[in-house]
Amino acid sequence: MNWRTTLILALIAVGIGAYIKFYEVKQPTTREAQQRAQNVLNFDKEKIDAITIQNGDDKIDMRKIDNRWRLEAPIKDQADANAINNILFDLDGWQKDATITEKEMTADKNKLGEFGLAKPKLRLKLGGQGAPPEILFGKDAAFENKMYVRLENSKDAFIGDQSVKKAIDKKADEFRDKKLTDLTSPQVVRVVLKTPAGEMELQKKNDHWEILKPLRARADDQKVGDLVAQITTARIEQFVADDRGDLNAYGLAQPRGSITMFGDNDKQGQTLSIGGVPEKQKDQVYVRLSSRGFVYTLPKKIEELLNTKPNDVRDRHLVRFDEKILDRITIDAAGKGKIVLARKGEDWSIVTRNNAPANAAEVRRLIDMLKNEQVTRFVEDVASNLPKYGLDKPQLQITLSSFASENTAETKAGEQPFATIAFGKMEANDVFARVGEEPFVVAVRKQTLDNIFIDPLQWQDLSIFNFKPEQIHRLTVQVDKEVALIHGPNNRWALANGGGDVNQTNVQSLLNTLSILHAARWIGPTTPQHGFDKPQVVITFTTSPDDKDAHKLLVGGPASDGMWFTRMDGREGTFVISNPDLTALRLPLVQTASPTPTP
């Protein structure tokens, strides 16, 4: 075989392969072909962009414009996309129950009239690429829920289900969209509410809502979202009239109020005007939406929007901040000096105490408290008299900052404060507060101040000791009397001065508690009230064979909630330990001799 023959055979093989791939595989299977033959219509729903229903003298024309269905005749309005999709779905699955052939129709010329197909009252025409011929709907057939149907270009007639007829044999209003607006809540970025009490303007910025008028303040995202959703999810009760007529009859010539919603880059907005109440339908109210140009009725509940006041949608959180960028917390109490807490990764340290480890759980508690704290009342919208509230010289200020270790394109190196909370005078159970340069004064719970530590000692890490029990070599415990122990061979403990048996189990329990002792909380500076002049227990131990690394722990008097005041040498301040920890530290370490039995 020469090369030319080989080349010709290869080209033939490629051609056959291409034919199979691009033609044969696209051909319907036998089952699919049978299905298609049984369909009244075969078309692609996605390519249909027009529907015309001729019902006697009434004509309904609907068009798909910019991927949205609109009613073009007999009125222009938004169309109900669900109703249209249901029609197309029914048409797509519409099957022939029986066929009356052209031959049968020709044999009896009265058949068309008998079936109601000579001059049918109801017609349906689809438009778009690959649209089927016009559908003519005749009379009901003898079978239940069946009817006679014919296509405009066919001399055959069919018997089919009445579902399509029921879906299109309606008035034009039934094809109008009962959803008031095509705007969705997430699309709305600005709202203007006009009521007899005045005007209020809201703006979304960086996913958060703000009040711009009649005052500048943070808005509650959830409450504004609920307000917007009342309109974007509202459904029309009745289609009343074209709005080009006399609007006085509906109270819409001078509406009681209005709310305008703006989408992104939308300068005109959609305005919902709220008018009067119909005489017969007292549970409804007349409205007009500027983007649709008709008078409708909505449930009367919609008029509650007109009662909305700025304080109804204000954010009642004391402060709003992004926790992700929080690196520094500065606590400045009058006359106490500053405490600076710094974050590195997930750990916190006390900058003002030589970067000593901080109690991360307490820092977490403070952050959560600030994020969740809500104002008890809005005191003044214009903070013109700060001395009245003690905010000219606050008793406590908390500054939240981010920190950059070096210059970047966005920020300079160093601390960048983004929120400062000032606390002023107390009044009853409240304390006055102000956030940054916000122009208003609020009140929060007095307990808020009680939960903010102003002593750096209280922010210390709770870990007191962090050893392994076997690292302890010498131990002296003084409760009623002093007991000195040394760690001997075979992991056994013995009395340092000899004589007597050691309770090895109790010693091990004490060491297990002591080696990883944690404070329940830090109290602050040590005072005489802590009872260290008459301690409950004094423990001295070393963690090196040469006894150089010595540690001393003293447990003083009782605190509240079953706690005990405790301190250790070499570390400033008093902390408390739990009653179970104290019990373990007071265990008897020397075996008590058993009495000799009487003969």
TORNU-955593 format. One line per field, with one value per residue (C-alpha): x, y, z; residue number from 1. Coordinates in nm, 4 decimals, decimal comma, padded with zeros to 6 digits. Last residue first. Layout:
xx: [X; ...]
yy: [Y; ...]
zz: [Z; ...]
num: [NUM; ...]
//
This chain:
xx: [-00,3555; -00,4443; -00,3602; -00,0615; -00,1843; -00,1014; 00,1740; 00,0631; 00,2437; 00,4001; 00,2860; -00,0514; -00,2341; -00,2375; -00,1459; -00,4170; -00,6807; -00,5670; -00,6136; -00,9627; -01,0524; -00,9605; -00,6682; -00,6651; -00,4079; -00,2060; 00,0490; 00,4120; 00,6111; 00,9450; 00,7913; 00,4539; 00,1050; -00,2255; -00,5681; -00,8068; -01,1259; -01,4532; -01,6674; -01,5144; -01,1604; -01,0239; -00,6967; -00,3382; -00,1696; 00,2046; 00,4258; 00,8051; 01,0347; 01,4061; 01,6218; 01,9638; 01,8969; 02,2077; 01,9909; 01,7580; 01,3859; 01,3659; 01,0698; 00,9165; 00,5530; 00,3762; 00,0220; -00,2736; -00,0767; -00,1021; 00,0668; -00,0455; -00,4059; -00,5208; -00,6505; -00,2900; -00,2723; -00,1030; -00,1572; -00,4119; -00,6698; -00,5509; -00,7857; -00,8300; -00,4544; -00,2833; -00,0536; 00,1243; 00,3977; 00,1937; -00,1067; 00,0920; 00,3443; 00,0712; -00,0788; 00,2681; 00,3336; -00,0052; 00,0696; 00,4246; 00,3036; 00,6500; 00,7551; 00,9178; 01,2739; 01,5233; 01,5939; 01,5218; 01,2202; 01,2191; 01,0651; 01,0993; 01,1740; 01,3963; 01,6605; 01,5745; 01,3794; 01,4103; 01,1383; 01,1037; 00,7904; 00,7166; 00,4391; 00,0721; 00,0932; 00,4533; 00,5642; 00,9292; 01,0180; 01,3494; 01,4103; 01,1148; 01,1735; 00,9897; 00,6588; 00,6996; 00,7109; 00,4891; 00,4217; 00,1916; -00,0016; -00,2898; -00,1219; -00,1281; -00,4118; -00,5065; -00,1540; -00,1983; -00,4673; -00,7557; -00,9461; -01,2675; -01,5649; -01,6631; -01,6753; -01,9398; -02,1337; -02,2420; -02,4576; -02,4347; -02,5428; -02,4965; -02,3557; -02,3567; -02,1252; -01,9124; -01,5530; -01,4339; -01,7110; -01,8869; -02,0013; -02,2181; -02,2389; -02,5654; -02,7161; -02,8035; -02,5971; -02,2224; -01,9851; -01,7614; -01,6499; -01,4559; -01,4363; -01,1687; -01,1836; -00,9469; -00,6054; -00,3079; 00,0026; 00,3358; 00,4601; 00,2646; -00,0234; -00,1451; 00,1744; 00,3557; 00,5734; 00,6979; 00,5790; 00,2169; -00,0243; -00,4032; -00,5694; -00,8503; -00,8399; -01,0159; -01,0676; -01,1597; -01,2541; -01,3177; -01,2030; -01,4241; -01,6573; -01,7791; -02,1389; -02,2008; -01,8355; -01,9075; -02,1673; -02,2077; -02,2318; -02,5093; -02,7437; -02,7755; -02,8662; -02,9249; -03,0292; -02,9247; -02,6414; -02,5452; -02,2281; -02,1708; -01,8444; -01,7063; -01,7915; -01,6460; -01,3191; -01,2986; -01,3680; -01,1012; -00,8521; -00,9504; -00,8998; -00,5638; -00,4285; -00,1216; 00,2383; 00,4893; 00,5797; 00,7982; 00,5000; 00,3647; 00,3532; 00,1308; 00,1218; -00,1392; -00,1089; -00,3094; -00,0637; 00,1075; -00,1368; -00,0525; -00,2069; -00,1174; -00,2115; -00,1929; -00,1606; -00,3784; -00,4778; -00,7561; -00,7774; -00,6180; -00,6682; -00,4884; -00,5765; -00,3447; -00,3564; -00,7195; -00,7221; -00,9364; -01,1653; -01,3197; -01,4961; -01,8425; -01,8898; -02,1649; -02,4029; -02,7460; -02,7190; -02,9883; -03,2954; -03,5726; -03,3688; -03,4072; -03,7886; -04,0057; -04,3796; -04,4153; -04,2883; -04,6006; -04,7844; -04,6768; -04,9005; -05,2019; -05,1414; -05,0685; -05,3036; -05,2002; -05,1949; -04,9809; -04,6593; -04,4178; -04,0896; -04,2654; -04,4384; -04,7855; -04,9712; -05,3310; -05,3706; -05,5232; -05,6877; -05,9789; -06,0785; -06,4215; -06,3482; -05,9927; -05,7219; -05,5276; -05,1851; -04,8338; -04,5808; -04,3112; -04,0231; -03,7765; -03,4388; -03,3405; -02,9634; -02,9083; -02,5338; -02,5897; -02,9575; -03,1658; -03,4795; -03,7268; -03,9802; -04,2898; -04,5334; -04,8935; -04,9267; -05,0363; -05,1842; -05,1724; -05,4758; -05,6453; -05,9223; -05,6742; -05,4705; -05,6832; -05,5589; -05,2048; -05,1539; -05,3297; -05,5719; -05,6335; -05,4195; -05,5040; -05,3167; -04,9618; -04,6836; -04,4117; -04,0730; -03,8628; -04,0779; -04,0757; -03,7223; -03,5945; -03,7196; -03,5835; -03,2417; -03,2501; -03,3191; -03,0501; -02,7816; -02,8479; -02,7495; -02,4389; -02,4984; -02,5105; -02,8273; -03,1496; -03,0224; -02,7090; -02,7887; -02,5358; -02,5699; -02,2766; -02,1527; -01,8647; -02,1062; -02,4834; -02,6680; -02,9789; -03,1730; -03,4559; -03,6996; -03,9528; -04,2348; -04,5006; -04,2950; -04,0244; -03,7874; -03,4799; -03,2922; -02,9512; -02,7587; -03,0391; -02,9093; -02,8894; -03,2668; -03,3724; -03,5111; -03,7676; -04,0426; -04,4012; -04,4109; -04,7583; -04,6109; -04,8866; -05,0078; -05,3301; -05,3957; -05,4206; -05,7248; -05,6872; -05,7202; -05,3419; -05,2700; -05,6106; -05,5552; -05,2116; -05,3502; -05,6388; -05,4621; -05,4494; -05,6570; -05,4980; -05,5960; -05,4216; -05,4308; -05,1157; -04,9655; -05,1714; -05,1324; -05,4531; -05,5972; -05,9093; -05,9588; -05,9081; -05,9835; -06,2313; -06,2680; -06,5493; -06,3260; -06,3479; -06,3678; -06,0846; -05,7457; -05,5341; -05,1560; -04,9428; -04,6475; -04,3402; -04,0585; -03,7134; -03,5588; -03,8136; -04,1862; -04,4701; -04,8320; -05,1325; -05,4908; -05,8302; -06,1571; -06,1155; -06,2697; -06,2668; -06,1118; -06,4193; -06,4054; -06,7430; -06,6436; -06,3242; -06,5078; -06,7763; -06,5788; -06,6037; -06,3814; -06,1277; -06,0754; -06,0314; -05,7737; -05,5981; -05,5530; -05,7315; -05,4480; -05,4862; -05,3489; -05,0941; -04,8376; -04,7608; -04,4267; -04,2718; -04,6057; -04,6558; -04,3037; -04,3528; -04,6773; -04,5171; -04,2270; -04,4770; -04,6570; -04,3235; -04,2007; -04,5051; -04,4903; -04,3816; -04,6084; -04,7324; -05,1019; -05,3070; -05,0384; -04,6621; -04,6346; -04,2691; -04,0461; -03,6890; -03,3730; -03,3017; -03,6491; -03,8602; -04,1957; -04,5602; -04,8642; -05,2187; -05,4968; -05,8652; -06,1158; -06,1579; -05,8659; -05,5490; -05,2442; -04,9042; -04,5801; -04,2347; -03,8723; -03,8563; -03,4958; -03,4662; -03,7800; -03,6276; -03,9014; -04,0958; -04,4726; -04,7679; -04,5173; -04,5706; -04,3192; -04,0663; -04,1043; -04,0719; -03,7553; -03,6191; -03,6798; -03,5137; -03,2198; -03,2050; -02,9328; -02,6551; -02,4187; -02,4702; -02,3802; -02,0714; -01,8921; -02,0107; -01,9488; -01,6074; -01,5098; -01,6246; -01,4224; -01,1137; -01,1424; -01,1807; -00,8749; -00,6744; -00,7859; -00,6748; -00,3360; -00,2735; -00,3644; -00,1225; 00,1542; 00,1537; 00,0000]
yy: [-00,7523; -00,3871; -00,2922; -00,0563; 00,2742; 00,3327; 00,5872; 00,8841; 00,8983; 01,2351; 01,4536; 01,5697; 01,7418; 02,1219; 02,1973; 01,9601; 02,1288; 02,4703; 02,3614; 02,2267; 02,5646; 02,7601; 02,9982; 03,3769; 03,6298; 03,8956; 04,1296; 04,1444; 03,8319; 03,7523; 03,5749; 03,4221; 03,5360; 03,3809; 03,4968; 03,2020; 03,1290; 02,9691; 03,2352; 03,5333; 03,5564; 03,3542; 03,4482; 03,3903; 03,1238; 03,1809; 03,0409; 03,0463; 02,9466; 02,8592; 02,8057; 02,7766; 02,4447; 02,2794; 02,0000; 02,2522; 02,3098; 02,4286; 02,4428; 02,6607; 02,6273; 02,8372; 02,7414; 02,9077; 03,2309; 03,4543; 03,7803; 03,6936; 03,7796; 03,9479; 04,2446; 04,3579; 04,4511; 04,2965; 04,4883; 04,3477; 04,0685; 03,8306; 03,5492; 03,1732; 03,1560; 02,8563; 02,6017; 02,3665; 02,2349; 02,2920; 02,0725; 01,7677; 01,8233; 01,8154; 01,4967; 01,3362; 01,4255; 01,2852; 00,9514; 00,9278; 00,9668; 01,0013; 00,7760; 00,9124; 00,9887; 01,1737; 01,5508; 01,5958; 01,3651; 01,1329; 01,1330; 00,8379; 00,8589; 00,5503; 00,7518; 01,0601; 01,3826; 01,5778; 01,6771; 01,9456; 01,9547; 02,2703; 02,2730; 02,3601; 02,4288; 02,4709; 02,2829; 02,2533; 02,0820; 01,9909; 01,8468; 01,9636; 01,8775; 01,5449; 01,7287; 01,8903; 02,2651; 02,5601; 02,7699; 03,0740; 03,0649; 03,3118; 03,5637; 03,9157; 04,1577; 04,2190; 04,3392; 04,6208; 04,7767; 04,9425; 04,6195; 04,6802; 04,4829; 04,7420; 05,0052; 04,8093; 04,7575; 05,1224; 05,0246; 05,2529; 05,6115; 05,7992; 06,1359; 06,2462; 06,4100; 06,1033; 06,2195; 05,9050; 05,7187; 05,8978; 05,7660; 05,8569; 05,5980; 05,4394; 05,2819; 05,6151; 05,8748; 05,8242; 06,0743; 06,0172; 05,7183; 05,7761; 05,5176; 05,5622; 05,3854; 05,3573; 05,4255; 05,3602; 05,2541; 05,2472; 05,2271; 05,4197; 05,2688; 05,1830; 05,1722; 05,0164; 05,1512; 04,9074; 04,7343; 04,8253; 04,8349; 04,8563; 05,0464; 05,0409; 05,3185; 05,2828; 05,5929; 05,6159; 05,8927; 06,1257; 06,4890; 06,6741; 06,3742; 06,4404; 06,4552; 06,8249; 06,8913; 06,7727; 07,0384; 07,0578; 06,6824; 06,7125; 06,4130; 06,4036; 06,1206; 05,8157; 05,5447; 05,2095; 05,1773; 04,8270; 04,6347; 04,3474; 04,4502; 04,6071; 04,2976; 04,0630; 04,2575; 04,2655; 03,8920; 03,8126; 04,0240; 03,8324; 03,4978; 03,6110; 03,6791; 03,8821; 03,7670; 04,0293; 04,2779; 04,4816; 04,5710; 04,8589; 04,6323; 04,3796; 04,0820; 03,9063; 03,5829; 03,4746; 03,6147; 03,8988; 04,1201; 04,4151; 04,5393; 04,8900; 05,0002; 05,3727; 05,5650; 05,5438; 05,9071; 05,8980; 05,5512; 05,5013; 05,1546; 05,1108; 04,8100; 04,7292; 04,4826; 04,5018; 04,4580; 04,1442; 04,2806; 04,5301; 04,7915; 04,9165; 05,0832; 05,1176; 04,8969; 05,0579; 05,1097; 05,3596; 05,2316; 05,3279; 05,6266; 05,7893; 05,7599; 05,5170; 05,5940; 05,6246; 05,2679; 05,1538; 05,2349; 04,8959; 04,7186; 04,8269; 04,5389; 04,6847; 04,8468; 04,9558; 05,2738; 05,2540; 05,4019; 05,1090; 05,2821; 05,5490; 05,3008; 05,4165; 05,3122; 05,2840; 05,1086; 04,7750; 04,6284; 04,8699; 04,7194; 04,8729; 05,2455; 05,2146; 05,3617; 05,6695; 05,7305; 05,5892; 05,6852; 05,4269; 05,5945; 05,3957; 05,5613; 05,8413; 05,8457; 05,4691; 05,3920; 05,1186; 05,0800; 05,3562; 05,3222; 05,6054; 05,6001; 05,8140; 05,9908; 06,0929; 06,1328; 06,4635; 06,3591; 06,0037; 06,0138; 05,7603; 05,9817; 06,2678; 06,0712; 06,1865; 05,9991; 05,9312; 05,6764; 05,3969; 05,2242; 04,9705; 04,6570; 04,4867; 04,3072; 04,3761; 04,1836; 04,3432; 04,1638; 04,4628; 04,6968; 04,5308; 04,4123; 04,7720; 04,8134; 04,4716; 04,5587; 04,8902; 04,7018; 04,4404; 04,6916; 04,9112; 05,2621; 05,4568; 05,8271; 06,1530; 06,3402; 06,4291; 06,2842; 06,0818; 05,7632; 05,4909; 05,1336; 04,8915; 04,6837; 04,9246; 05,2183; 05,1882; 05,5202; 05,6238; 05,9488; 06,0644; 06,3431; 06,5054; 06,4268; 06,4249; 06,1481; 06,1296; 05,8292; 05,8353; 05,5052; 05,4311; 05,1147; 04,8786; 04,5835; 04,3519; 04,4037; 04,3029; 04,5470; 04,4024; 04,5881; 04,5248; 04,1486; 04,0989; 04,0771; 04,1180; 03,8041; 03,7863; 04,1502; 04,0558; 03,8355; 03,4602; 03,1681; 03,1181; 02,8612; 02,6909; 02,6391; 02,4908; 02,2444; 02,1292; 01,8032; 01,7085; 01,5767; 01,6603; 01,7940; 01,7362; 01,9906; 02,1537; 02,4987; 02,6742; 02,3983; 02,2328; 02,1488; 01,9679; 01,9346; 01,6988; 01,7512; 01,4575; 01,2842; 01,4015; 01,6757; 02,0391; 02,2820; 02,4316; 02,5898; 02,7050; 02,7065; 02,9312; 02,7543; 02,6580; 02,9026; 02,7986; 03,1326; 03,3554; 03,4137; 03,2003; 03,2419; 03,1218; 03,1328; 03,1251; 03,2035; 02,9373; 02,9961; 02,6561; 02,4772; 02,4424; 02,0629; 02,0500; 02,3429; 02,1730; 01,8385; 01,9779; 01,8846; 01,5174; 01,3035; 01,5856; 01,5772; 01,2027; 01,2273; 01,5163; 01,2957; 01,3182; 01,2458; 01,1142; 01,1787; 01,4212; 01,5446; 01,8803; 01,8634; 02,1712; 02,3535; 02,3042; 02,4328; 02,7307; 02,8214; 02,7753; 02,9993; 03,2690; 03,2500; 03,2561; 03,5572; 03,7626; 04,0550; 04,4079; 04,6682; 04,8110; 04,7631; 04,5771; 04,4979; 04,5168; 04,2981; 04,2592; 03,9552; 04,0171; 03,8988; 04,2478; 04,2487; 03,9310; 04,0274; 03,9732; 04,0564; 03,9949; 04,0454; 04,0633; 04,0503; 03,6752; 03,5550; 03,6170; 03,5323; 03,6505; 03,5245; 03,6591; 03,5736; 03,1952; 03,0766; 02,9268; 02,7161; 02,5287; 02,3863; 02,0699; 02,1006; 01,8594; 01,6017; 01,2353; 01,2545; 01,4054; 01,1146; 00,8581; 01,0327; 01,0324; 00,6586; 00,5906; 00,8085; 01,1663; 01,2752; 01,4813; 01,1859; 01,1242; 01,4747; 01,6210; 01,3165; 01,0549; 01,2850; 01,3828; 01,0180; 00,9380; 01,2314; 01,1287; 00,7741; 00,9038; 01,1239; 00,8268; 00,6126; 00,8849; 00,9175; 00,5419; 00,5279; 00,8112; 00,6462; 00,3316; 00,0000]
zz: [12,4254; 12,3448; 11,9828; 11,9281; 11,7776; 11,4058; 11,3476; 11,1350; 10,8024; 10,7257; 10,4339; 10,5599; 10,2673; 10,2908; 09,9253; 09,7962; 10,0148; 09,8921; 09,5306; 09,6102; 09,7754; 09,4648; 09,4282; 09,4490; 09,3281; 09,5072; 09,3542; 09,2515; 09,1746; 09,3389; 09,6352; 09,5692; 09,6631; 09,7604; 09,8806; 09,9065; 09,7088; 09,8203; 09,6493; 09,8320; 09,9728; 10,2649; 10,4360; 10,3291; 10,1136; 10,0748; 09,7990; 09,7874; 09,5049; 09,5099; 09,2026; 09,3703; 09,5420; 09,3859; 09,2393; 09,0703; 09,1067; 09,4656; 09,7007; 09,9720; 10,0729; 10,3362; 10,4405; 10,6072; 10,6449; 10,9517; 10,8426; 10,4865; 10,5727; 10,2490; 10,4475; 10,5016; 10,1299; 09,8234; 09,4997; 09,2506; 09,2706; 08,9971; 08,8996; 08,9468; 08,9658; 08,8123; 08,9811; 08,7417; 08,9741; 09,2917; 09,2067; 09,0898; 09,3710; 09,6364; 09,4901; 09,4800; 09,8418; 09,9406; 09,7718; 09,9186; 10,2768; 10,4339; 10,7224; 11,0356; 11,1463; 10,9247; 10,9202; 10,5489; 10,5607; 10,2615; 09,9161; 09,6783; 09,3052; 09,3317; 09,5144; 09,7226; 09,6725; 09,9947; 10,2387; 10,5082; 10,7247; 10,9222; 11,1807; 11,1746; 10,8016; 10,6880; 10,3775; 10,2741; 09,9473; 09,7844; 09,4382; 09,2242; 08,8570; 08,9016; 08,9397; 08,5939; 08,6014; 08,5018; 08,8069; 08,8421; 08,5112; 08,5294; 08,2973; 08,4336; 08,3485; 08,7122; 08,7888; 08,5375; 08,7612; 08,5712; 08,5049; 08,3082; 08,4416; 08,7041; 08,4296; 08,2392; 08,5622; 08,5367; 08,2403; 07,9374; 07,8675; 07,5425; 07,4333; 07,0710; 06,8196; 06,7445; 06,7712; 06,9433; 07,1253; 07,4121; 07,7487; 08,0468; 08,3250; 08,4296; 08,7416; 08,9056; 08,7178; 08,6868; 08,5314; 08,2306; 08,0231; 07,6996; 07,4222; 07,1557; 06,8199; 06,5211; 06,6754; 06,4416; 06,6367; 06,4590; 06,1026; 05,8433; 05,6557; 05,3050; 05,0981; 05,3943; 05,6736; 05,9377; 06,2562; 06,1880; 06,4788; 06,4886; 06,7664; 07,0243; 07,2839; 07,6194; 07,8311; 08,1987; 08,4425; 08,1512; 08,1706; 07,9193; 07,9382; 08,2921; 08,1700; 08,2317; 08,1420; 07,7835; 07,7069; 07,3282; 07,2621; 07,0049; 06,9876; 07,3650; 07,6058; 07,3849; 07,6282; 07,7748; 07,5263; 07,4229; 07,5090; 07,2654; 07,1023; 07,4213; 07,6273; 07,3671; 07,3606; 07,7415; 07,7706; 07,5118; 07,7065; 08,0203; 07,8434; 07,7058; 08,0565; 07,9677; 07,9302; 08,0488; 07,7763; 08,0134; 08,2317; 08,0175; 07,7131; 07,8884; 07,6493; 07,4382; 07,2399; 06,9339; 06,6822; 06,8625; 07,0476; 07,2705; 07,5950; 07,7100; 08,0615; 08,1248; 08,4477; 08,7564; 08,8215; 08,5618; 08,4082; 08,0651; 07,9172; 07,5842; 07,3686; 07,0780; 06,7861; 06,6620; 06,2824; 06,2818; 06,5543; 06,3157; 06,5258; 06,6231; 06,9611; 07,2221; 07,0274; 07,0061; 06,6311; 06,5475; 06,3616; 06,6050; 06,7279; 06,3858; 06,3885; 06,1952; 06,2192; 05,8413; 05,8031; 05,9914; 05,6662; 05,5282; 05,7820; 05,5765; 05,3329; 04,9884; 04,7393; 04,3936; 04,1889; 03,8783; 03,7378; 03,7737; 03,8683; 04,0759; 04,3075; 04,4138; 04,7261; 04,8485; 05,1860; 05,2861; 05,5981; 05,5691; 05,2353; 05,1782; 05,2057; 05,0736; 05,3055; 05,1995; 05,0495; 05,0757; 04,8085; 04,7229; 04,5435; 04,3314; 04,2850; 04,0490; 04,0935; 04,0688; 04,0639; 04,3298; 04,4092; 04,5604; 04,7707; 04,8241; 05,1083; 05,1052; 05,3339; 05,3840; 05,0096; 04,8521; 04,5162; 04,6565; 04,8864; 04,6595; 04,5232; 04,5032; 04,2469; 03,9523; 03,6466; 03,5225; 03,8005; 03,6108; 03,8421; 04,1179; 04,0883; 04,4175; 04,6999; 04,5809; 04,7504; 04,9659; 04,9692; 04,8605; 05,0685; 05,4102; 05,3300; 05,3465; 05,7037; 05,8067; 05,6631; 05,8492; 06,1716; 06,1096; 06,0122; 06,3168; 06,2140; 06,3180; 06,3592; 06,1680; 06,2520; 06,0645; 05,8347; 05,7483; 05,9433; 05,8683; 05,7453; 05,7304; 05,4345; 05,3674; 05,3525; 05,3327; 05,3531; 05,5457; 05,5127; 05,7398; 05,6617; 05,8916; 06,1361; 05,8607; 05,6976; 05,4313; 05,4293; 05,2055; 05,1659; 05,0153; 04,9279; 04,8183; 04,6153; 04,9195; 04,9801; 04,6292; 04,3734; 04,1308; 04,3088; 04,4261; 04,3795; 04,2355; 03,8858; 03,6309; 03,4509; 03,6523; 03,5680; 03,1983; 03,2596; 03,2395; 02,9982; 02,9821; 03,2570; 03,2303; 02,8570; 02,9238; 03,1807; 02,9567; 02,8607; 02,4949; 02,2065; 01,8798; 01,5376; 01,2066; 00,9271; 01,0638; 01,0072; 01,2767; 01,5328; 01,6536; 01,9943; 02,1177; 02,4948; 02,7887; 03,1609; 03,1579; 02,8227; 02,5968; 02,4620; 02,5660; 02,2766; 02,0753; 02,1476; 01,8530; 01,8998; 01,6796; 01,5196; 01,7282; 01,8221; 01,6949; 01,7875; 01,9573; 01,9724; 02,1099; 01,9934; 02,1909; 02,0663; 02,2425; 02,0621; 01,7964; 01,4543; 01,2869; 01,5865; 01,8065; 01,7732; 01,5953; 01,3769; 01,2685; 01,2281; 01,0028; 00,6923; 00,7801; 00,5589; 00,5453; 00,9253; 00,9232; 00,6451; 00,8168; 01,1229; 01,4560; 01,7034; 02,0585; 02,4077; 02,2695; 02,5219; 02,6839; 02,8685; 02,7103; 02,7034; 03,0792; 03,1517; 02,9215; 03,0984; 03,4422; 03,3395; 03,2465; 03,5818; 03,7655; 03,5677; 03,6692; 03,4309; 03,5183; 03,3632; 03,0332; 02,9755; 02,7107; 02,6155; 02,6909; 03,0033; 03,0868; 03,1400; 03,2433; 03,0618; 02,9315; 02,7733; 02,7529; 02,6038; 02,6995; 02,4849; 02,6064; 02,3520; 02,4358; 02,1501; 02,1869; 02,3953; 02,1957; 02,4080; 02,2837; 02,4370; 02,3493; 02,4300; 02,3847; 02,3486; 02,6989; 02,6487; 02,3525; 02,1280; 02,0455; 02,0669; 02,1046; 02,2265; 02,1243; 01,8410; 02,0803; 02,3233; 02,0429; 01,9227; 02,2768; 02,3075; 01,9720; 02,0703; 01,9561; 01,7142; 01,8678; 01,8881; 01,5127; 01,4090; 01,5701; 01,7048; 01,4552; 01,1584; 01,2959; 01,3337; 00,9790; 00,8457; 01,0422; 00,9072; 00,5479; 00,5928; 00,7204; 00,4233; 00,1798; 00,3527; 00,3436; -00,0264; -00,0980; 00,1062; -00,1047; 00,0000]
num: [599; 598; 597; 596; 595; 594; 593; 592; 591; 590; 589; 588; 587; 586; 585; 584; 583; 582; 581; 580; 579; 578; 577; 576; 575; 574; 573; 572; 571; 570; 569; 568; 567; 566; 565; 564; 563; 562; 561; 560; 559; 558; 557; 556; 555; 554; 553; 552; 551; 550; 549; 548; 547; 546; 545; 544; 543; 542; 541; 540; 539; 538; 537; 536; 535; 534; 533; 532; 531; 530; 529; 528; 527; 526; 525; 524; 523; 522; 521; 520; 519; 518; 517; 516; 515; 514; 513; 512; 511; 510; 509; 508; 507; 506; 505; 504; 503; 502; 501; 500; 499; 498; 497; 496; 495; 494; 493; 492; 491; 490; 489; 488; 487; 486; 485; 484; 483; 482; 481; 480; 479; 478; 477; 476; 475; 474; 473; 472; 471; 470; 469; 468; 467; 466; 465; 464; 463; 462; 461; 460; 459; 458; 457; 456; 455; 454; 453; 452; 451; 450; 449; 448; 447; 446; 445; 444; 443; 442; 441; 440; 439; 438; 437; 436; 435; 434; 433; 432; 431; 430; 429; 428; 427; 426; 425; 424; 423; 422; 421; 420; 419; 418; 417; 416; 415; 414; 413; 412; 411; 410; 409; 408; 407; 406; 405; 404; 403; 402; 401; 400; 399; 398; 397; 396; 395; 394; 393; 392; 391; 390; 389; 388; 387; 386; 385; 384; 383; 382; 381; 380; 379; 378; 377; 376; 375; 374; 373; 372; 371; 370; 369; 368; 367; 366; 365; 364; 363; 362; 361; 360; 359; 358; 357; 356; 355; 354; 353; 352; 351; 350; 349; 348; 347; 346; 345; 344; 343; 342; 341; 340; 339; 338; 337; 336; 335; 334; 333; 332; 331; 330; 329; 328; 327; 326; 325; 324; 323; 322; 321; 320; 319; 318; 317; 316; 315; 314; 313; 312; 311; 310; 309; 308; 307; 306; 305; 304; 303; 302; 301; 300; 299; 298; 297; 296; 295; 294; 293; 292; 291; 290; 289; 288; 287; 286; 285; 284; 283; 282; 281; 280; 279; 278; 277; 276; 275; 274; 273; 272; 271; 270; 269; 268; 267; 266; 265; 264; 263; 262; 261; 260; 259; 258; 257; 256; 255; 254; 253; 252; 251; 250; 249; 248; 247; 246; 245; 244; 243; 242; 241; 240; 239; 238; 237; 236; 235; 234; 233; 232; 231; 230; 229; 228; 227; 226; 225; 224; 223; 222; 221; 220; 219; 218; 217; 216; 215; 214; 213; 212; 211; 210; 209; 208; 207; 206; 205; 204; 203; 202; 201; 200; 199; 198; 197; 196; 195; 194; 193; 192; 191; 190; 189; 188; 187; 186; 185; 184; 183; 182; 181; 180; 179; 178; 177; 176; 175; 174; 173; 172; 171; 170; 169; 168; 167; 166; 165; 164; 163; 162; 161; 160; 159; 158; 157; 156; 155; 154; 153; 152; 151; 150; 149; 148; 147; 146; 145; 144; 143; 142; 141; 140; 139; 138; 137; 136; 135; 134; 133; 132; 131; 130; 129; 128; 127; 126; 125; 124; 123; 122; 121; 120; 119; 118; 117; 116; 115; 114; 113; 112; 111; 110; 109; 108; 107; 106; 105; 104; 103; 102; 101; 100; 99; 98; 97; 96; 95; 94; 93; 92; 91; 90; 89; 88; 87; 86; 85; 84; 83; 82; 81; 80; 79; 78; 77; 76; 75; 74; 73; 72; 71; 70; 69; 68; 67; 66; 65; 64; 63; 62; 61; 60; 59; 58; 57; 56; 55; 54; 53; 52; 51; 50; 49; 48; 47; 46; 45; 44; 43; 42; 41; 40; 39; 38; 37; 36; 35; 34; 33; 32; 31; 30; 29; 28; 27; 26; 25; 24; 23; 22; 21; 20; 19; 18; 17; 16; 15; 14; 13; 12; 11; 10; 9; 8; 7; 6; 5; 4; 3; 2; 1]
//
